Amino acid sequence: TIQEKQNHILSLLEHLNNLTKHQL
């Protein structure tokens, strides 16, 4: 479903966000 894709993208963005926080 679209909802599942949106959730997946959100989780990916959150993961990327966490990675950038660790790099700072």
ROMARMAR-572033 format. One record per atom (N, C-alpha, C): x, y, z; residue in three letters. Coordinates in pm, whole numbers, plus 50000, padded with zeros to 5 digits. Example, Ala and Ser with C-alpha at 12.3 -4.5 7.8 and 13.67 -1.06 7.14 Angstrom:
<sites>
513194943150780Ala 512304955050780Ala 513204967050780Ala 512854977550708Ser 513674989450714Ser 512905000350787Ser 
</sites>
This chain:
<sites>
500834987950000Thr 500005000050000Thr 500875012650000Thr 500245023849971Ile 500975036549972Ile 501445039750112Ile 500595036650209Gln 500945039150349Gln 502235031950387Gln 502365019650341Glu 503585011850373Glu 504805018350310Glu 504645023150187Lys 505785029650119Lys 506165042450193Lys 505155049950236Gln 505435062350308Gln 506165059350439Gln 505715049150509Asn 506355045450635Asn 507795041150611Asn 508015033950503His 509355029250470His 510275041050440His 509775050550365Ile 510565062450332Ile 510865070450457Ile 509875071750544Leu 510075079250668Leu 511145072650753Leu 511105059450760Ser 512105052350840Ser 513495054050780Ser 513565054250646Leu 514865056250580Leu 515395070250610Leu 514515080150603Leu 514925093850632Leu 515395095150776Leu 514695088550865Glu 515065089151006Glu 516435082751027Glu 516665071850956His 517945064950965His 519065073850913His 518825080450801Leu 519825089450744Leu 520095101050840Leu 519035105950901Asn 519155116950995Asn 520035112851113Asn 519845100751161Asn 520655095751272Asn 522115094551231Asn 522355090251109Leu 523725088851061Leu 524425102351057Leu 523705112551008Thr 524315125750998Thr 524575131651136Thr 523705128651232Lys 523925133551368Lys 525215127751425Lys 525465115051396His 526665108651449His 527925114251383His 527775118951261Gln 528935124151189Gln 529315138051237Gln 528355145451290Leu 528625159151332Leu 529465159751459Leu 
</sites>
